[in-house]
Amino acid sequence: IAELVDYPVLIKPNISVGARGLTKVMDARELLELYPRVVARYGPSTIQEFIPQTDLQYKAQFFLDRHGEVKAQVVYSKIRHFPLEGGVSTLNCTVAREDICALGRRLLHAMDWYSYADIDLITDPRDGQVRVMEVNPRITGSVKICFEAGVDFADLLVALAMGCPLATVKGYQAGLYLRHPGLDLFWFWKSKNRLRADPSWFWFFGKDLRYDVWSLEDPGPFLAYVLGNLRDLFSLEARRYKYQRSYLG
């Protein structure tokens, strides 16, 4: 398809995390050169349309029963992410977007999907349309924002596994923020908009702000997270894994 697609395009490994292996190519020559190298390192990969990263990305979380009925749904925007070119979210905010919910429902119904689903989307600045980037059956790293907003996906997963009736969760709290302080520090380090961020990067406390790992009620996971990252600083292999986010990076 090298001569058929419109450039630039992305080479995206089918199995990865964050932006690892994600490679932007500008023409057919680059695609033919880089595709075998990405596949050799990361495994089977997909050629995907490149959408300029000038607008918001979104995540839509769903839970469907075995008959395809939607039992819960949450949409949140990725206000900041690292790497800046596209990667793991560092600050999220729940939003009321029925258009995104409807798009996700149509997609999942067409796939005969059931159980948990994580859909990544992006606004195309060329026409304002929200487009699907990928669908994952795994729990997303920022799923805590859904719990804080009133949707307990863990309870639904357990009920489905146990064959129990699934409750229908109607609605969720919009305007709730979830921050990953470690990755947000990297965003601050790299971003040219660090002092013009909205909301401010220096906003650390508020009734609508939560943190990925930190919790006064349960500080253990945060301490383990900090100690684990300090340990990784002294491991060359761990440092490469954490900070080499793209094939060419």
Number of C-alpha atoms within 10 A of each C-alpha: 8 14 10 7 13 12 16 16 20 21 22 23 22 15 11 13 12 16 19 21 27 24 20 22 20 13 15 18 11 12 22 13 11 18 20 14 13 21 17 11 11 18 15 14 20 13 19 14 15 17 17 13 14 12 14 15 24 27 27 23 25 22 25 24 20 12 11 17 15 18 19 22 24 28 23 24 22 23 19 28 20 22 21 14 11 15 18 20 26 24 26 25 21 24 18 16 15 11 10 20 17 10 14 23 20 11 15 19 15 10 10 11 19 19 20 21 21 22 21 19 21 22 19 18 14 9 7 10 10 17 16 18 16 11 17 12 12 9 13 13 11 21 19 17 25 21 15 18 18 14 24 15 23 13 12 24 16 12 14 17 10 9 9 10 10 17 12 16 16 10 13 20 17 16 14 19 24 25 23 20 17 12 18 19 15 15 22 16 10 13 16 10 11 15 11 10 14 11 11 10 18 9 9 11 9 8 7 14 18 21 18 18 20 17 12 7 6 10 11 12 12 15 12 12 13 13 11 11 15 11 11 16 13 10 12 9 10 14 13 12 12 13 11 15 20 17 17 12 10
